[in-house]
Amino acid sequence: MASNSCQPENVFSSSTCDIQFCPDCKMVHVNMGAITIRMTEQHFATYAIDISKALFHMRQREIHQADMRVMM
């Protein structure tokens, strides 16, 4: 949980999110508009892998569906 002295430092910014790390609370803060998710660095690393895998599977599904439409 964020402490009173929590001062996250920007790690990455884009048009959809800001990712920060706080050396005080040792948490990664993922800010997406009005939503902020705080997690440990290890949890963030695992989450990033899971998101990448999900995106890959979604793209594979899109390719498969497009191939099926062409075959019809």
Buried (B, 14 or more C-beta within 10 A) or exposed (E): EBEEEBEBEEEEEEEEBBBBBBEEBEBBBBBEEEEBBBBEEEEBEEBEEEEEEEEEEEEEEEEEEEEEEEEE
